[in-house]
Amino acid sequence: MKFVDEATIRVQAGNGGHGCLSFRREKYIPRGGPDGGDGGHGGTVWLLADQGINTLADFRVQRKFRAESGEAGAGRNKTGRSGDDLTVRVPVGTIVADVDTGEVLGDLADDGSRLKVAEGGRGGLGNTRFKSSTNRAPRRTTNGTPGEARHLKLELKLLADVGLLGLPNAGKSTLIRAMSAARPKVADYPFTTLHPNLGVVRVGPEQSFVMADIPGLIEGAAEGAGLGIRFLKHLERTRLLLHVVDVAPVDGHDVAAAFAAIEGEVQKFGAGLAERPRWLVLNKIDLLEDAALDDLRADLLAEIGWNGPVFAVSAVTGAGTEALARAVMAHLERERQA
């Protein structure tokens, strides 16, 4: 299924049923009095986070959702049946905003969390409600109120523990294939990844974490260039970022410049992304001799002034990926205990 991370829908709660105007008429009872019942309440629209749903793609097809309206009251003081609520299932991680006001209504970050997005109308009152000592035969009723209607924007932000950053062809998709069961498309041309991929990395019994690979960034991404900026928001929820850098010895390839390009886009994007814990991952080490890798690593760290954790891996051969996975798992567990 194509990954879709934004959608706009219209929700309409049910209207309340009208109150009934009725009088009791039975043989041998000359003054039966009013017996008009109340109208039923309209159904409410709810959104429910469901971990079994991965995208907002279905909302590109169905955009309107309406709850059932309440029925009108009836004689003999019968209250109209209330309309059923409508529950719309969305992916976990969906942020809901009102298109007309811009107000963020809620963040469905947990499986099973619910959000009321449109309140059902109240049922009207039947004429029985207006009976009094001075008004024995009231002819007054009230209509049910309209159900709330809203134009909603749904925005999905992936829930991943670890996010991969890097230029196109840095090897992020190959890395997530090597470390998890995810099978994103990989190739030797830029922009192979056109939508985010999630993979579960299993380290040991009851030890696993979720890794997200987003489309590669290019310079100017923070201003809208390329594919990556649309998906940078998915990294806002991650607890650790892995900055993947291609160290393959290719003519004209400047490793430090590649690092700086992504670093600049992260700083421009804001949203606290630059303050997120970040590790440097040197990929494609299978294309370098050990001595050459050591020299490149020393020169690179000195040039970029990096003093954080550094890992050298080959996503193709799997070299170094197990050590990286174990280090990430230990980091996440320390965070959970803090």
C-alpha positions as CSV (number, residue, x, y, z in Angstrom):
1,M,0.0,0.0,0.0
2,K,1.2,3.5,-0.8
3,F,2.3,5.4,2.2
4,V,0.1,8.5,2.8
5,D,0.9,10.7,5.8
6,E,-1.7,13.5,5.4
7,A,-5.4,13.5,4.7
8,T,-8.4,15.9,5.0
9,I,-11.8,14.6,6.0
10,R,-15.3,16.0,6.9
11,V,-17.1,14.7,10.0
12,Q,-20.7,15.3,10.8
13,A,-22.3,14.2,14.1
14,G,-25.9,13.1,14.2
15,N,-28.7,15.7,14.7
16,G,-30.9,15.4,17.7
17,G,-34.5,14.2,17.2
18,H,-37.4,16.6,17.6
19,G,-39.7,16.6,20.7
20,C,-43.2,15.3,20.1
21,L,-46.5,17.2,20.5
22,S,-49.1,14.6,21.6
23,F,-52.0,14.3,24.0
24,R,-53.2,11.2,25.7
25,R,-56.6,10.2,24.3
26,E,-58.2,7.1,25.8
27,K,-61.8,6.1,26.2
28,Y,-63.4,7.2,29.4
29,I,-60.4,9.5,30.2
30,P,-61.6,13.0,29.2
31,R,-58.5,14.9,30.3
32,G,-55.6,12.7,29.4
33,G,-53.1,15.4,29.3
34,P,-49.8,15.8,27.3
35,D,-47.8,12.7,26.5
36,G,-45.3,13.8,23.9
37,G,-41.8,12.2,24.4
38,D,-38.4,13.7,23.9
39,G,-36.3,13.2,20.8
40,G,-33.2,11.0,20.9
41,H,-29.7,12.4,20.9
42,G,-27.5,12.4,17.8
43,G,-24.5,10.1,17.5
44,T,-21.0,11.5,18.2
45,V,-18.0,11.0,15.9
46,W,-14.9,9.6,17.6
47,L,-11.4,8.8,16.2
48,L,-9.7,5.7,17.5
49,A,-6.0,5.0,17.2
50,D,-5.4,1.4,15.9
51,Q,-2.0,0.0,15.5
52,G,-3.3,-2.3,12.8
53,I,-3.5,0.6,10.4
54,N,-0.3,1.9,8.9
55,T,-1.3,4.8,6.6
56,L,-4.0,7.4,5.9
57,A,-4.5,6.0,2.4
58,D,-8.1,5.0,2.9
59,F,-9.0,8.6,3.7
60,R,-8.1,9.5,0.1
61,V,-11.1,7.5,-1.0
62,Q,-13.6,8.0,1.8
63,R,-13.5,11.6,3.0
64,K,-17.0,12.1,4.6
65,F,-18.1,10.5,7.8
66,R,-21.5,11.0,9.4
67,A,-22.9,9.6,12.7
68,E,-26.5,8.5,12.9
69,S,-29.2,11.1,13.9
70,G,-31.6,10.7,16.8
71,E,-35.2,9.8,16.1
72,A,-38.1,12.1,17.0
73,G,-40.1,11.5,20.2
74,A,-43.5,9.8,20.1
75,G,-46.8,9.8,22.0
76,R,-47.3,7.9,25.2
77,N,-44.1,9.6,26.5
78,K,-41.9,7.5,24.2
79,T,-38.4,8.9,23.8
80,G,-36.9,8.7,20.3
81,R,-34.0,6.3,19.8
82,S,-30.6,8.0,20.1
83,G,-28.3,7.7,17.0
84,D,-25.3,5.4,17.2
85,D,-21.9,6.9,17.7
86,L,-19.5,6.6,14.8
87,T,-15.9,5.4,15.4
88,V,-13.3,6.1,12.7
89,R,-10.1,4.1,13.0
90,V,-6.8,5.9,12.3
91,P,-3.1,5.0,12.6
92,V,-1.3,5.4,15.9
93,G,0.6,8.6,15.7
94,T,-2.1,10.7,14.0
95,I,-2.4,14.3,14.9
96,V,-5.8,15.9,14.4
97,A,-6.4,19.6,13.6
98,D,-9.4,21.7,12.7
99,V,-8.9,23.0,9.2
100,D,-11.1,26.1,9.7
101,T,-9.5,27.3,13.0
102,G,-6.1,25.7,12.9
103,E,-6.6,24.3,16.4
104,V,-4.9,21.0,17.2
105,L,-7.6,18.8,18.7
106,G,-5.5,15.9,19.8
107,D,-2.5,13.6,19.3
108,L,-3.5,9.9,19.1
109,A,0.0,8.6,20.1
110,D,-1.1,5.5,21.9
111,D,-2.9,2.4,20.6
112,G,-6.5,2.5,21.7
113,S,-6.6,6.2,22.5
114,R,-9.8,8.0,21.5
115,L,-10.7,11.5,20.5
116,K,-14.1,13.1,20.3
117,V,-14.1,15.2,17.1
118,A,-17.9,16.0,16.6
119,E,-20.5,16.1,19.4
120,G,-23.9,14.8,18.6
121,G,-26.9,17.1,18.8
122,R,-29.2,17.0,21.8
123,G,-32.7,15.6,21.5
124,G,-35.6,18.1,21.6
125,L,-38.2,18.2,24.4
126,G,-41.7,16.8,24.1
127,N,-44.7,18.7,25.3
128,T,-44.9,16.6,28.4
129,R,-41.9,18.5,29.7
130,F,-43.9,21.8,29.7
131,K,-46.9,20.6,31.8
132,S,-47.5,22.7,34.9
133,S,-50.2,23.5,37.3
134,T,-51.2,26.5,35.3
135,N,-50.7,24.9,31.8
136,R,-52.4,21.5,31.8
137,A,-52.3,21.2,28.0
138,P,-49.0,22.6,26.7
139,R,-48.5,22.7,23.0
140,R,-44.9,23.7,23.3
141,T,-42.0,21.4,22.1
142,T,-38.4,22.0,21.1
143,N,-36.5,20.8,18.1
144,G,-33.4,18.7,18.4
145,T,-30.1,20.6,18.0
146,P,-27.9,20.0,14.9
147,G,-24.9,17.8,15.3
148,E,-21.4,19.3,15.2
149,A,-19.7,19.4,11.8
150,R,-15.9,19.7,11.3
151,H,-13.4,19.8,8.6
152,L,-10.3,17.9,9.9
153,K,-6.7,17.6,8.8
154,L,-5.1,14.2,9.8
155,E,-1.3,14.2,9.9
156,L,0.6,11.0,10.6
157,K,3.9,11.1,12.4
158,L,5.5,7.7,12.6
159,L,6.2,6.3,16.0
160,A,9.8,5.0,15.9
161,D,12.5,4.8,18.5
162,V,15.3,5.4,16.0
163,G,15.4,7.5,12.9
164,L,17.9,7.3,10.0
165,L,19.2,10.6,8.5
166,G,21.4,10.9,5.4
167,L,21.8,12.0,1.8
168,P,20.2,9.9,-1.0
169,N,22.2,6.8,-1.6
170,A,23.9,6.9,1.9
171,G,22.7,3.3,2.3
172,K,19.9,3.9,4.8
173,S,17.4,1.6,3.1
174,T,20.1,-1.2,2.9
175,L,20.9,-0.6,6.5
176,I,17.3,-1.0,7.7
177,R,17.1,-4.2,5.6
178,A,20.2,-5.6,7.2
179,M,19.1,-4.8,10.7
180,S,15.4,-5.7,10.5
181,A,12.8,-7.6,8.5
182,A,11.8,-4.4,6.6
183,R,12.3,-4.8,2.8
184,P,12.4,-1.3,1.3
185,K,13.3,-0.9,-2.4
186,V,17.0,-0.3,-2.8
187,A,19.0,0.6,-6.0
188,D,22.1,2.5,-7.0
189,Y,20.4,5.7,-8.1
190,P,19.2,8.7,-5.9
191,F,15.8,8.8,-4.3
192,T,15.1,5.1,-4.3
193,T,13.2,5.7,-1.1
194,L,10.0,7.6,-1.8
195,H,8.2,7.1,1.4
196,P,9.2,6.2,5.0
197,N,9.9,2.6,6.0
198,L,9.6,1.1,9.4
199,G,11.5,-1.9,10.7
200,V,11.6,-3.8,14.0
201,V,15.2,-4.5,15.1
202,R,15.3,-7.5,17.4
203,V,18.4,-7.7,19.6
204,G,17.4,-10.4,22.1
205,P,14.4,-11.9,24.0
206,E,12.0,-9.1,24.7
207,Q,14.6,-6.6,23.4
208,S,13.6,-4.8,20.2
209,F,13.2,-1.3,18.9
210,V,11.5,0.4,15.9
211,M,13.7,2.0,13.2
212,A,12.4,4.5,10.6
213,D,14.1,5.2,7.3
214,I,12.9,8.5,5.6
215,P,13.7,9.7,2.1
216,G,17.2,11.1,1.7
217,L,17.6,14.8,2.1
218,I,19.3,17.3,-0.2
219,E,20.5,20.8,0.4
220,G,17.6,23.2,0.6
221,A,15.3,20.5,2.0
222,A,14.3,22.8,4.9
223,E,13.0,25.2,2.2
224,G,11.1,22.5,0.4
225,A,13.6,21.1,-2.0
226,G,13.7,17.3,-2.7
227,L,11.6,14.6,-1.0
228,G,12.9,14.6,2.5
229,I,11.4,17.7,4.1
230,R,7.9,16.3,3.9
231,F,8.9,13.4,6.1
232,L,11.4,15.1,8.5
233,K,8.5,15.6,10.9
234,H,8.4,11.8,11.4
235,L,11.8,12.1,13.2
236,E,10.3,14.5,15.8
237,R,9.0,11.5,17.8
238,T,12.2,9.5,17.7
239,R,14.5,9.1,20.7
240,L,17.7,8.7,18.8
241,L,18.9,9.7,15.3
242,L,21.5,7.8,13.3
243,H,23.3,10.1,10.8
244,V,24.3,7.7,8.0
245,V,27.3,8.9,5.9
246,D,28.6,7.1,2.8
247,V,32.4,6.7,3.1
248,A,32.8,4.8,-0.2
249,P,36.0,6.0,-2.1
250,V,34.4,7.6,-5.1
251,D,36.0,10.4,-7.1
252,G,34.5,13.7,-6.1
253,H,32.8,12.4,-3.0
254,D,33.5,14.7,0.0
255,V,32.4,12.9,3.2
256,A,32.7,16.0,5.3
257,A,30.6,18.0,2.9
258,A,28.0,15.2,2.9
259,F,27.8,15.4,6.7
260,A,27.6,19.2,6.7
261,A,24.7,19.2,4.2
262,I,22.5,17.1,6.4
263,E,23.6,18.9,9.6
264,G,22.6,22.2,8.1
265,E,19.1,21.0,7.1
266,V,18.5,19.5,10.6
267,Q,19.4,22.9,12.1
268,K,17.1,24.8,9.7
269,F,14.2,22.4,10.3
270,G,14.0,23.2,14.0
271,A,11.3,21.5,16.1
272,G,14.0,20.4,18.5
273,L,15.4,17.9,16.0
274,A,19.0,19.3,16.3
275,E,18.9,18.7,20.1
276,R,17.9,15.1,19.7
277,P,20.6,12.5,20.6
278,R,22.5,11.7,17.4
279,W,25.1,9.1,16.5
280,L,27.3,9.1,13.4
281,V,27.3,5.9,11.3
282,L,30.0,5.5,8.7
283,N,28.5,3.1,6.0
284,K,30.0,1.1,3.1
285,I,33.2,0.3,5.0
286,D,33.5,-2.9,2.9
287,L,34.8,-0.7,0.1
288,L,37.8,0.5,2.2
289,E,40.9,-1.1,3.6
290,D,41.3,-1.0,7.4
291,A,44.1,1.5,7.3
292,A,42.3,3.8,4.9
293,L,39.1,3.6,7.0
294,D,41.1,4.6,10.1
295,D,42.7,7.6,8.4
296,L,39.3,8.7,6.9
297,R,37.6,8.4,10.3
298,A,40.3,10.4,12.1
299,D,40.3,13.1,9.4
300,L,36.5,13.3,9.3
301,L,36.0,13.6,13.0
302,A,38.6,16.3,13.2
303,E,37.2,18.3,10.3
304,I,33.6,18.2,11.5
305,G,34.4,18.5,15.2
306,W,32.4,15.4,16.1
307,N,32.7,14.2,19.7
308,G,29.6,11.9,19.9
309,P,29.4,8.1,19.3
310,V,30.7,6.8,16.0
311,F,30.0,3.4,14.4
312,A,31.5,1.9,11.3
313,V,29.3,-0.5,9.4
314,S,28.7,-2.2,6.1
315,A,24.9,-2.5,5.4
316,V,25.7,-4.8,2.5
317,T,27.9,-7.4,4.4
318,G,26.3,-6.8,7.8
319,A,29.7,-5.9,9.4
320,G,29.2,-3.8,12.5
321,T,25.4,-3.8,12.4
322,E,25.0,-6.2,15.4
323,A,27.3,-4.0,17.5
324,L,25.3,-0.9,16.4
325,A,22.0,-2.6,17.3
326,R,23.2,-3.6,20.7
327,A,24.5,-0.2,21.5
328,V,21.2,1.4,20.4
329,M,19.2,-1.1,22.5
330,A,21.4,-0.3,25.6
331,H,20.9,3.4,25.0
332,L,17.1,3.1,24.8
333,E,16.9,1.0,27.9
334,R,18.9,3.5,29.8
335,E,16.5,6.2,28.7
336,R,13.5,4.2,29.8
337,Q,15.0,3.7,33.2
338,A,16.0,7.4,33.6
